[in-house]
Structures are given as C-alpha cells and as structure tokens.
Amino acid sequence: MGVDEKALGQRLQKARQKAGLTQQELCQKAGLSYSTLAKIERGAIKSPSVFTVAAIAIATNTSVEKLLNMKELATTTSAKKTSKTGVKFVYFDLNRTLVRNYERAFTVIAQKVGMSADKIEAIYWRYNASANNGELSREQFNKIMSEQLGLADFNWSKYYVEFVEPMPGMKELVSWAAEYYSVGILSGTMPGLIDDLLIAGKLPKVHYAKIIDSSQVKLLKNAPKIFELAQTEAGVAPDQLLLVDDDTQALTIAGELDWQISRFNQYDPQESITRVREHLAF
C-alpha cells in the first residue's frame, strides 16, 4: 500500500477515538473482526486491504486523504510558483492519464461468466454514466451488474483496483508538479474509486488541493458545470489553470473556459509528460 503501517494504525486509532467509538463499536459499523482492528491499530498487519481502510474511513466519517496523511505532504520548503505560461493550478484526469489498463478486468469477468468481453463491456457502459453522476451508488451499480451477469457479490471496485496500473512516469511528474504548484484531480468516475486507488497506492502520493469527483458532485465529467465548479474550487483565474487530460471533449470545454490545456496520450506517456513539464517551466 506504500504507507507506514504503524503510523497508519495510529491515525486510524485517533480517528476512531475522535468519532467517539470503542473498538467493538467500530468493528460493528465497519464490518471488521475485533482481532483484525486491534492488529491494524497496533500496526501489526502489513498493508491492510483497500476495502478495510475505506470501511474505517466511512465508519469514522474521516476522509481517506486524512487517514493516509497526505495533507502533510504539501510542500513547506518551496514557495508555490507561477509558470512562464501563467499556470498556478494543475488538474489531472484519472483514467488514461494517471492510471491505465483497467479494461483488462472485462476479460477476466468474461471468463468467469462465460460471456464475451465485448458483451461485459457493453453492459458496463450501459450503467456507467448513472454511476459516474451519482445517480447510482456503488452498491446499486454492483447489484445491477450481479443481476445482469449472473455473478453473485459482484464488486467492480475489486476488479478495477486489481487490474488498473499507474501510468508510467506520472508518479514522478505529479510529485514534481506538487512541489511548485497546487495540483488536483478532475475525473468522471464511480463512487469511491479515487479513494480506493489512493489507499492501494496506485495514485501519486501527494497533497491534492482539490479532488473533483463526478460521482460526489453529481455532474458528468464532460459538462461545463463541473469545470466551472473545479475552477471555483481552485480559486485561481481561468487562464491560471492547466488541465492534463486525454479526452478531446473535456479539453475543448476547458479551452472554451480559457483554461490552458495539455493533451495526454496514454500510448506515448513520456512525450506527453515532457510537454507538461515544458508547460510548467518557471
């Protein structure tokens, strides 16, 4: 998971205590065994699962970012910069920019249920938008997929987190960018997936000043309103924002709002990363 288990255990314990919960009460709310929670709080379990940490975050009304201590990663030694092009804040897209290849999950699911991968993907996309804009909860989406596939206890997040992989070179790019600029994530995604990726260590471990999650703000990614919201949340002028994204429609909307844009090509990430670094030169 890429975190210090003892330090994580201490943060989880503090979150539980702040929520006014005993270990037994937290176990009941989060669906954990007492022995598991006790070991986690002692730091005796190496790399607690994504789903265990997420359940504790929900039960204690604590953000995953806080549990992972990401706010302390914000730079204190370097002053924030303004690039030569005027950028102060960078939003990164999620799929096909920060991570890639989650589609491999469709092949594995297809093998389990005896359908073609294309059929699985078609069913997925039928309900994807409703999950991405918050109309369907994670539980509702999984229930629908279970019924459509005839697969009991379907959990898309488990498949997604297992097969998605960090985009090569993006950990270094985002870490560098976060030293000198405010950075955030702007993504069309299903409920909880960004938290799951953070916990699993598949996203760069930096302080994200803002995370605009379509399922949380209940707006589809390629709607002007989500970009207007992201701009307000960033607190800078439109031409001081840079969007790094692979999606033509998203880049077009951002450009129409006077954002600066940088197209990301998942098939040539190094070339894309070079262009982002040039855009952020100061």
C-alpha positions as CSV (number, residue, x, y, z in Angstrom):
1,M,0.0,0.0,0.0
2,G,3.0,2.3,0.2
3,V,2.4,3.6,3.7
4,D,3.9,3.2,7.2
5,E,1.6,0.6,8.8
6,K,2.4,1.8,12.4
7,A,1.7,5.4,11.5
8,L,-1.5,4.4,9.7
9,G,-2.6,2.4,12.7
10,Q,-2.1,5.4,15.0
11,R,-4.1,7.7,12.6
12,L,-6.9,5.1,12.4
13,Q,-7.0,4.9,16.2
14,K,-7.2,8.7,16.6
15,A,-10.0,8.8,14.0
16,R,-11.9,6.1,16.0
17,Q,-11.4,8.0,19.2
18,K,-12.4,11.3,17.7
19,A,-15.6,9.7,16.4
20,G,-16.3,8.5,20.0
21,L,-16.2,4.8,19.1
22,T,-14.9,1.9,21.0
23,Q,-13.0,-0.8,19.1
24,Q,-16.1,-3.0,19.4
25,E,-18.4,-0.3,18.1
26,L,-16.1,0.5,15.1
27,C,-15.9,-3.2,14.3
28,Q,-19.7,-3.4,14.2
29,K,-20.0,-0.3,11.9
30,A,-17.2,-1.3,9.6
31,G,-17.9,-5.0,9.5
32,L,-14.5,-6.0,10.9
33,S,-13.4,-8.6,13.4
34,Y,-12.1,-7.3,16.7
35,S,-8.8,-9.1,16.3
36,T,-8.3,-7.5,12.8
37,L,-9.0,-4.0,14.0
38,A,-6.7,-4.4,17.1
39,K,-3.8,-5.6,14.9
40,I,-4.3,-2.7,12.4
41,E,-4.2,-0.2,15.2
42,R,-1.0,-1.7,16.5
43,G,0.5,-1.6,13.0
44,A,0.8,-5.4,13.1
45,I,-0.9,-6.0,9.7
46,K,1.2,-5.3,6.7
47,S,-0.7,-3.4,4.0
48,P,-4.3,-3.5,5.3
49,S,-6.6,-4.0,2.3
50,V,-8.1,-1.1,0.4
51,F,-11.6,-2.1,1.5
52,T,-10.8,-2.4,5.2
53,V,-9.3,1.1,5.3
54,A,-12.1,2.5,3.2
55,A,-14.7,0.9,5.6
56,I,-12.9,2.5,8.6
57,A,-12.9,5.9,6.9
58,I,-16.6,5.7,6.3
59,A,-17.4,4.5,9.8
60,T,-15.4,7.3,11.4
61,N,-16.6,10.0,9.0
62,T,-12.9,10.6,8.0
63,S,-11.5,11.3,4.6
64,V,-9.2,8.7,3.1
65,E,-6.8,11.5,2.3
66,K,-6.6,12.4,6.0
67,L,-6.1,8.8,7.0
68,L,-3.2,8.5,4.5
69,N,-1.8,11.7,5.9
70,M,-1.5,13.3,2.5
71,K,-2.0,16.8,3.7
72,E,1.3,16.6,5.5
73,L,2.9,16.0,2.1
74,A,2.2,19.6,1.0
75,T,5.4,21.4,0.5
76,T,6.6,23.7,3.2
77,T,10.1,24.3,1.9
78,S,9.3,25.5,-1.6
79,A,7.2,28.5,-2.4
80,K,4.5,27.9,-5.0
81,K,5.4,29.0,-8.4
82,T,3.7,30.6,-11.4
83,S,4.9,29.0,-14.7
84,K,6.1,31.1,-17.6
85,T,2.7,30.4,-19.2
86,G,0.9,31.7,-16.2
87,V,-0.2,28.4,-14.6
88,K,-0.7,28.2,-10.8
89,F,-3.0,25.1,-10.5
90,V,-2.9,21.8,-12.4
91,Y,-5.8,19.4,-12.7
92,F,-5.0,15.8,-13.8
93,D,-7.6,13.5,-15.3
94,L,-7.8,9.9,-13.8
95,N,-8.3,7.2,-16.4
96,R,-5.8,7.1,-19.2
97,T,-3.8,9.9,-17.6
98,L,-2.9,9.0,-14.0
99,V,-3.8,5.3,-14.5
100,R,-4.5,2.9,-17.4
101,N,-5.5,-0.6,-18.5
102,Y,-8.5,-1.2,-16.2
103,E,-10.2,-2.6,-19.2
104,R,-8.3,-5.9,-18.7
105,A,-10.9,-6.6,-16.0
106,F,-13.5,-7.2,-18.6
107,T,-11.6,-10.2,-20.0
108,V,-11.3,-11.8,-16.5
109,I,-15.0,-11.2,-15.8
110,A,-16.0,-12.6,-19.2
111,Q,-14.0,-15.8,-18.4
112,K,-15.9,-16.2,-15.1
113,V,-19.4,-15.8,-16.5
114,G,-18.9,-17.3,-20.0
115,M,-19.7,-14.2,-22.0
116,S,-17.5,-12.3,-24.4
117,A,-15.5,-9.4,-23.1
118,D,-17.3,-7.1,-25.5
119,K,-20.7,-8.1,-24.0
120,I,-19.4,-7.4,-20.5
121,E,-18.1,-4.0,-21.5
122,A,-21.4,-3.2,-23.2
123,I,-23.3,-4.0,-20.0
124,Y,-20.8,-1.9,-18.0
125,W,-21.2,1.2,-20.2
126,R,-25.0,0.9,-20.1
127,Y,-24.9,1.9,-16.4
128,N,-21.6,3.7,-16.2
129,A,-22.9,7.3,-16.7
130,S,-25.6,6.8,-14.0
131,A,-22.9,5.7,-11.5
132,N,-20.5,8.5,-12.6
133,N,-23.0,11.3,-11.9
134,G,-24.1,9.8,-8.6
135,E,-27.5,8.6,-9.6
136,L,-26.4,5.0,-8.8
137,S,-24.5,4.2,-5.6
138,R,-21.6,1.8,-5.6
139,E,-23.9,-0.8,-4.1
140,Q,-26.7,-0.2,-6.6
141,F,-24.3,-0.5,-9.6
142,N,-22.8,-3.7,-8.2
143,K,-26.3,-5.2,-7.7
144,I,-27.3,-4.4,-11.2
145,M,-24.1,-5.9,-12.6
146,S,-24.6,-9.0,-10.5
147,E,-28.1,-9.5,-11.9
148,Q,-27.0,-8.8,-15.5
149,L,-24.0,-11.2,-15.3
150,G,-25.4,-13.8,-13.0
151,L,-22.4,-13.4,-10.8
152,A,-23.1,-13.2,-7.0
153,D,-21.4,-10.5,-5.0
154,F,-20.0,-8.6,-8.0
155,N,-17.7,-5.8,-6.9
156,W,-16.4,-3.6,-9.7
157,S,-14.0,-1.8,-7.4
158,K,-12.1,-5.0,-6.7
159,Y,-11.7,-5.8,-10.3
160,Y,-10.8,-2.1,-11.2
161,V,-8.2,-1.7,-8.5
162,E,-6.6,-5.1,-9.2
163,F,-6.1,-4.5,-12.9
164,V,-5.6,-0.8,-13.2
165,E,-2.0,0.3,-13.2
166,P,-0.2,3.6,-12.6
167,M,0.6,5.5,-15.8
168,P,4.4,5.2,-16.4
169,G,6.2,8.3,-15.3
170,M,3.2,10.1,-13.8
171,K,4.3,9.5,-10.2
172,E,7.4,11.5,-10.8
173,L,5.6,14.2,-12.8
174,V,2.9,14.7,-10.3
175,S,5.3,14.7,-7.4
176,W,7.4,17.3,-9.1
177,A,4.4,19.4,-10.0
178,A,3.0,19.3,-6.5
179,E,6.3,20.8,-5.2
180,Y,5.7,24.0,-7.1
181,Y,2.0,24.2,-7.9
182,S,-1.3,23.3,-6.4
183,V,-2.5,20.0,-8.0
184,G,-5.8,18.3,-8.1
185,I,-7.8,15.5,-9.8
186,L,-10.7,16.2,-12.1
187,S,-12.4,12.9,-13.0
188,G,-15.5,11.3,-14.2
189,T,-15.6,8.2,-12.0
190,M,-17.7,5.9,-9.9
191,P,-18.3,6.4,-6.2
192,G,-15.3,5.5,-4.0
193,L,-12.8,4.6,-6.8
194,I,-10.5,7.5,-6.2
195,D,-10.3,6.7,-2.5
196,D,-9.7,3.0,-3.4
197,L,-6.8,4.0,-5.7
198,L,-5.3,6.3,-3.0
199,I,-5.4,3.6,-0.4
200,A,-3.9,1.0,-2.8
201,G,-1.0,3.3,-3.6
202,K,-1.9,3.4,-7.3
203,L,-2.1,7.2,-7.4
204,P,0.9,9.5,-6.8
205,K,1.1,10.2,-3.0
206,V,1.0,14.0,-2.9
207,H,-1.3,16.5,-1.4
208,Y,-4.2,17.0,-3.7
209,A,-5.5,20.5,-3.1
210,K,-8.8,19.6,-4.7
211,I,-10.4,16.4,-5.9
212,I,-13.4,16.9,-8.2
213,D,-15.1,13.5,-8.3
214,S,-18.1,13.5,-10.7
215,S,-20.0,11.0,-8.5
216,Q,-19.6,13.2,-5.5
217,V,-20.6,16.5,-7.1
218,K,-23.3,14.7,-9.2
219,L,-22.2,16.1,-12.5
220,L,-20.9,14.2,-15.6
221,K,-17.3,14.9,-16.4
222,N,-18.0,16.4,-19.8
223,A,-20.4,19.0,-18.6
224,P,-19.4,22.7,-18.5
225,K,-20.8,23.0,-14.9
226,I,-18.2,20.6,-13.5
227,F,-15.4,22.7,-15.0
228,E,-16.9,25.8,-13.6
229,L,-17.1,24.1,-10.2
230,A,-13.5,23.0,-10.5
231,Q,-12.4,26.5,-11.4
232,T,-14.2,28.0,-8.3
233,E,-12.7,25.3,-6.1
234,A,-9.2,26.0,-7.4
235,G,-9.5,29.7,-6.5
236,V,-7.5,31.0,-9.4
237,A,-8.2,32.8,-12.7
238,P,-9.3,30.5,-15.6
239,D,-6.1,31.2,-17.6
240,Q,-4.0,30.1,-14.5
241,L,-5.5,26.6,-14.7
242,L,-3.9,23.7,-16.6
243,L,-5.9,20.6,-17.5
244,V,-3.9,17.4,-18.3
245,D,-6.4,15.0,-20.0
246,D,-6.7,12.5,-22.8
247,D,-10.3,13.4,-23.7
248,T,-11.0,15.7,-26.6
249,Q,-14.4,16.9,-25.3
250,A,-13.0,17.7,-21.8
251,L,-10.1,19.6,-23.3
252,T,-12.5,21.5,-25.6
253,I,-14.7,22.6,-22.7
254,A,-11.7,23.6,-20.6
255,G,-10.3,25.6,-23.5
256,E,-13.6,27.4,-24.1
257,L,-13.5,28.5,-20.4
258,D,-10.0,29.9,-21.1
259,W,-8.1,27.2,-19.2
260,Q,-4.8,26.1,-20.5
261,I,-4.8,22.5,-21.8
262,S,-2.3,19.7,-22.4
263,R,-3.5,16.6,-24.3
264,F,-2.3,13.3,-22.7
265,N,-1.5,10.3,-24.9
266,Q,-1.6,7.1,-22.9
267,Y,0.3,5.3,-25.7
268,D,3.2,7.7,-25.5
269,P,3.2,8.9,-21.9
270,Q,6.8,10.1,-21.9
271,E,6.2,12.5,-24.8
272,S,3.1,13.8,-23.0
273,I,5.0,14.2,-19.7
274,T,7.7,16.2,-21.5
275,R,5.1,18.6,-22.9
276,V,3.5,19.1,-19.4
277,R,6.9,19.8,-17.9
278,E,7.6,22.4,-20.6
279,H,4.2,23.9,-20.0
280,L,5.0,24.2,-16.2
281,A,8.6,25.6,-16.7
282,F,9.2,28.6,-14.5
